[in-house]
Amino acid sequence: MASDNGALALVLYDSCISGSVYGSPFYHRSVFDTVEERTMAKKYVVRLGDEERRQLRTMVSSGKTAAYKIKHANILLKADADGPAWQDKAIAEAFGCHVQTVENVRARFVLEGLQAAIERKKQKRPSRARKLDGEGEARLVALACSEPPAGRDRWTLQLLADELVRLEVVDTICDQTVRRTLKKTNCSLTDRSAG
């Protein structure tokens, strides 16, 4: 039940807690708490300013932004402690995302600001280093455009991968990395005029 100004929202938790937590299997608890008490328990509390709120509402209503940005804007609007102050679970259900997503957006807003919360989190460093740099890619394309080995009609991805290792361009490489690189450079193994 909520009062007229929305500052006091009473929530009744009525649950039986297992004995492993409170020592008795018959422990019964009823607790009333306010919005302020619920938000104080959160590590990252979202408090939007008027300009931020206006900017987020404009983003949501325009619909001309990437879907994930609109979702993040909606999460922030509903998580606003000075506004609706929805619980993370309710926000996640309303916008079809995981509770962890809501927590992550909330934390990025508090720690890094509005733009960081709207955008996807950037990797601090790439997951893994590229196998082929620009020079390696050039050697691969040159190799793919060259004559295939004796006894072969054309280069296969595995033959190209093995040849790159033999020529010591890379230590190891799989045929799928060769495929992705050739696709990126628009090099075709089937068309002899392309390359």
C-alpha positions as CSV (number, residue, x, y, z in Angstrom):
1,M,0.0,0.0,0.0
2,A,1.4,3.4,-0.9
3,S,0.7,6.8,0.5
4,D,-0.4,9.8,-1.6
5,N,3.1,11.2,-2.1
6,G,4.6,7.9,-3.0
7,A,7.5,8.3,-0.5
8,L,6.2,5.7,1.8
9,A,5.4,2.3,0.3
10,L,4.7,-0.5,2.6
11,V,5.5,-4.0,1.5
12,L,4.4,-7.0,3.5
13,Y,6.8,-9.8,3.4
14,D,5.1,-12.8,4.8
15,S,7.2,-15.9,4.5
16,C,8.4,-18.9,6.4
17,I,12.1,-19.0,6.7
18,S,13.8,-22.4,6.9
19,G,15.4,-23.4,10.2
20,S,18.9,-23.4,8.7
21,V,18.8,-19.6,8.7
22,Y,17.1,-18.7,12.0
23,G,17.4,-21.8,14.0
24,S,13.7,-22.8,14.1
25,P,11.7,-24.4,11.3
26,F,8.7,-22.5,12.6
27,Y,10.2,-19.1,12.5
28,H,7.7,-16.7,10.9
29,R,8.4,-13.1,10.0
30,S,6.3,-10.2,8.9
31,V,8.3,-7.1,8.0
32,F,7.1,-3.6,6.8
33,D,9.7,-1.4,5.2
34,T,9.7,1.9,3.3
35,V,11.1,2.7,-0.2
36,E,14.0,4.5,1.5
37,E,14.9,1.4,3.5
38,R,14.8,-0.8,0.4
39,T,16.9,1.5,-1.6
40,M,19.4,2.0,1.2
41,A,20.0,-1.8,1.2
42,K,21.1,-1.5,-2.5
43,K,24.8,-0.9,-3.1
44,Y,24.1,1.3,-6.2
45,V,21.1,3.6,-5.9
46,V,20.0,5.4,-9.0
47,R,19.0,9.0,-8.5
48,L,18.3,10.8,-11.8
49,G,18.4,14.5,-12.2
50,D,15.7,16.4,-14.1
51,E,17.9,16.7,-17.2
52,E,18.9,13.0,-17.2
53,R,15.3,12.0,-16.7
54,R,14.2,14.2,-19.7
55,Q,17.0,12.8,-21.8
56,L,16.0,9.2,-21.0
57,R,12.3,9.8,-21.7
58,T,13.2,11.4,-25.0
59,M,15.3,8.5,-26.0
60,V,12.6,6.0,-25.1
61,S,9.8,7.9,-26.8
62,S,11.6,8.6,-30.0
63,G,12.3,4.9,-30.7
64,K,15.1,5.8,-33.1
65,T,17.8,4.4,-30.9
66,A,19.2,0.9,-30.6
67,A,16.9,-1.5,-28.7
68,Y,19.5,-2.2,-26.0
69,K,19.9,1.6,-25.3
70,I,16.1,1.9,-25.0
71,K,16.0,-1.0,-22.6
72,H,18.8,0.5,-20.5
73,A,17.0,3.9,-20.5
74,N,13.8,2.2,-19.3
75,I,15.8,0.3,-16.6
76,L,17.2,3.6,-15.3
77,L,13.8,5.3,-15.4
78,K,12.1,2.6,-13.3
79,A,15.1,2.2,-11.0
80,D,15.2,5.9,-10.1
81,A,14.9,6.2,-6.3
82,D,13.3,9.6,-6.7
83,G,10.7,8.1,-9.1
84,P,9.1,4.7,-9.3
85,A,11.9,2.9,-7.4
86,W,10.9,-0.5,-8.8
87,Q,12.7,-3.6,-7.5
88,D,15.3,-5.2,-9.8
89,K,13.2,-8.3,-10.3
90,A,10.1,-6.3,-11.4
91,I,12.3,-4.3,-13.8
92,A,13.8,-7.4,-15.3
93,E,10.4,-9.0,-15.8
94,A,8.9,-5.8,-17.3
95,F,11.7,-5.4,-19.9
96,G,12.5,-9.0,-20.6
97,C,16.1,-9.1,-19.3
98,H,18.0,-10.8,-16.5
99,V,18.2,-9.3,-13.0
100,Q,22.0,-9.2,-13.4
101,T,21.5,-6.8,-16.4
102,V,19.5,-4.4,-14.2
103,E,22.2,-4.6,-11.5
104,N,24.9,-4.0,-14.0
105,V,23.2,-1.0,-15.6
106,R,22.5,0.4,-12.1
107,A,26.2,0.0,-11.1
108,R,27.5,1.6,-14.3
109,F,25.2,4.6,-13.9
110,V,26.5,5.2,-10.3
111,L,30.1,4.6,-11.0
112,E,30.6,5.9,-14.6
113,G,27.6,8.1,-15.4
114,L,24.6,8.2,-17.7
115,Q,26.4,7.5,-21.1
116,A,28.2,4.5,-19.7
117,A,25.0,3.0,-18.4
118,I,23.2,3.5,-21.7
119,E,26.0,1.9,-23.8
120,R,27.1,-1.7,-23.7
121,K,30.1,-2.3,-21.5
122,K,33.3,-2.1,-23.5
123,Q,35.9,-4.8,-23.1
124,K,39.0,-3.6,-21.3
125,R,41.1,-5.7,-23.6
126,P,40.3,-8.0,-26.5
127,S,39.4,-11.6,-25.5
128,R,42.4,-12.9,-27.4
129,A,45.0,-11.5,-29.7
130,R,44.5,-11.7,-33.4
131,K,46.3,-14.6,-35.1
132,L,46.9,-12.6,-38.3
133,D,48.0,-9.0,-38.4
134,G,47.9,-6.9,-41.6
135,E,51.1,-8.5,-42.9
136,G,49.9,-12.0,-42.1
137,E,46.6,-11.3,-43.9
138,A,48.5,-10.1,-47.0
139,R,50.6,-13.3,-47.0
140,L,47.4,-15.4,-46.7
141,V,45.7,-13.6,-49.6
142,A,48.8,-13.8,-51.8
143,L,49.0,-17.5,-50.9
144,A,45.3,-18.1,-51.7
145,C,45.7,-16.4,-55.1
146,S,48.8,-18.4,-56.0
147,E,48.9,-21.8,-57.7
148,P,47.8,-24.6,-55.4
149,P,50.3,-27.4,-54.4
150,A,51.1,-30.1,-56.9
151,G,48.4,-32.7,-57.3
152,R,45.6,-30.2,-56.1
153,D,43.1,-28.3,-58.2
154,R,42.7,-25.5,-55.7
155,W,43.6,-24.4,-52.2
156,T,41.5,-25.7,-49.3
157,L,41.2,-23.8,-46.1
158,Q,43.1,-26.6,-44.3
159,L,45.9,-26.5,-46.9
160,L,46.2,-22.7,-46.5
161,A,46.3,-23.1,-42.7
162,D,49.0,-25.7,-42.9
163,E,51.0,-23.6,-45.4
164,L,50.9,-20.6,-43.1
165,V,52.3,-22.7,-40.3
166,R,55.0,-24.2,-42.6
167,L,56.0,-20.7,-43.8
168,E,56.2,-19.6,-40.1
169,V,53.7,-16.8,-40.6
170,V,52.0,-18.1,-37.4
171,D,52.7,-20.8,-34.9
172,T,49.2,-22.4,-35.2
173,I,46.0,-21.4,-37.0
174,C,42.7,-23.2,-37.7
175,D,40.9,-23.4,-41.0
176,Q,38.0,-21.3,-39.7
177,T,40.4,-18.4,-38.9
178,V,41.6,-18.6,-42.5
179,R,38.0,-18.7,-43.7
180,R,37.0,-15.6,-41.7
181,T,40.1,-13.7,-42.9
182,L,39.5,-14.6,-46.5
183,K,35.8,-13.6,-46.2
184,K,36.8,-10.3,-44.7
185,T,39.2,-9.5,-47.5
186,N,36.6,-10.7,-50.2
187,C,39.0,-13.3,-51.4
188,S,37.4,-16.4,-53.0
189,L,39.0,-19.8,-53.3
190,T,36.6,-20.9,-56.1
191,D,36.9,-17.9,-58.5
192,R,40.4,-17.8,-60.0
193,S,39.8,-14.3,-61.4
194,A,39.0,-12.9,-57.9
195,G,41.6,-12.4,-55.2
